[in-house]
Amino acid sequence: QVQVVESGGGLVQPGGSLQLSCRASGSISNIFGMAWYRQAPGKQRELVGRISFGGRIDYADSVKFRFTITRDNRNVVYLQMNKLSPEDTAVYYCNADIQTGSTRADYWGQGTQVTISS
């Protein structure tokens, strides 16, 4: 069994910063990569950025140069968000591409709310 858990959401004023964390745990044989998505009210879920555990990192244009994805250890990634604006308000989800035994699948966290407001 695999668990993906996000943390770190909250309320921040415009221009502020926030860091989200995502930890994958359980019966993991290998992690190929992890990604952050977000879903604002009334909108589709969109990719924020992804990190492959081979080292490649990609960002959506809307967050490039403001958001940074890092990897602390084998199973934890962070999303550092700077210069936040109300348009960044959304539920942020972590996705992990994980192999358990001989099965490879995507696992999702429950999401963490990020609200940017004065």
C-alpha positions in Angstrom: 0.0 0.0 0.0 1.2 3.5 -0.9 0.4 6.8 0.7 1.0 10.2 -0.7 0.5 13.1 1.7 0.8 16.8 1.1 1.2 19.4 3.8 1.9 23.1 4.2 -1.1 24.8 2.7 -2.7 27.9 4.2 -3.6 31.5 3.8 -1.0 33.9 2.5 -1.1 37.6 1.5 -0.4 38.6 -2.1 3.3 38.7 -2.7 4.0 36.3 0.1 5.6 32.8 0.0 4.6 29.3 1.0 6.2 25.9 0.9 4.3 22.7 0.4 5.7 19.3 1.1 4.8 15.9 -0.3 5.9 12.6 1.2 5.3 9.2 -0.4 5.4 6.2 1.9 4.5 2.5 1.9 5.5 -0.5 -0.1 7.6 1.4 -2.6 10.1 -0.3 -4.9 10.9 2.7 -6.9 9.8 6.3 -7.6 10.1 7.6 -11.1 9.0 11.1 -10.4 6.6 13.3 -8.5 4.5 16.3 -9.6 2.4 19.1 -8.3 -1.0 19.9 -9.7 -3.5 22.5 -8.7 -7.2 22.9 -9.1 -8.9 26.3 -8.7 -12.7 26.5 -8.1 -14.5 26.0 -11.4 -11.4 25.1 -13.3 -9.7 21.9 -14.4 -6.8 20.5 -12.6 -3.5 21.7 -14.1 0.1 20.7 -13.9 2.2 23.1 -11.8 5.5 21.3 -12.2 7.2 17.9 -12.1 10.5 16.4 -11.1 11.8 13.2 -12.5 14.0 11.3 -10.1 16.5 11.2 -12.9 16.9 15.0 -12.3 14.7 16.8 -14.9 12.4 19.5 -13.6 9.7 21.2 -15.6 7.3 24.0 -14.7 4.1 25.5 -16.1 4.7 28.8 -17.7 2.4 30.5 -15.2 4.7 29.6 -12.3 8.1 29.6 -13.9 10.6 31.7 -12.0 8.2 32.0 -9.0 7.9 28.3 -8.0 10.7 25.9 -7.3 10.5 22.1 -6.9 13.2 20.4 -4.9 13.7 16.9 -3.6 14.9 16.5 0.0 15.4 12.7 0.1 14.3 9.8 -1.9 10.6 10.1 -1.1 10.0 13.8 -0.3 9.6 16.7 -2.6 8.8 20.4 -1.9 7.1 23.2 -3.8 8.5 26.6 -2.8 6.1 29.2 -4.0 7.1 32.9 -4.1 5.5 36.1 -5.2 2.1 34.5 -4.8 -1.0 36.1 -6.3 -4.7 35.5 -5.9 -4.6 33.6 -9.2 -2.5 30.9 -7.4 -5.4 30.1 -5.0 -6.3 26.5 -5.5 -6.1 23.1 -4.0 -2.7 21.7 -4.6 -2.2 18.0 -5.2 0.9 15.8 -5.3 1.2 13.0 -7.7 3.7 10.3 -7.6 4.7 7.8 -10.3 5.6 4.8 -8.2 6.5 1.1 -8.7 5.3 -1.4 -6.1 6.6 -4.8 -6.8 6.0 -5.3 -10.5 3.2 -2.7 -10.8 3.7 0.9 -11.8 1.0 3.4 -11.1 0.1 7.0 -10.3 -0.8 7.8 -6.7 -2.5 11.1 -5.6 -2.5 12.9 -2.3 -5.6 14.3 -0.8 -4.7 17.9 -1.6 -3.9 20.9 0.4 -5.7 24.3 0.2 -3.6 27.4 -0.7 -5.5 30.7 -0.5 -3.9 34.0 -1.5 -5.9 36.9 -0.1 -5.4 40.2 1.7 
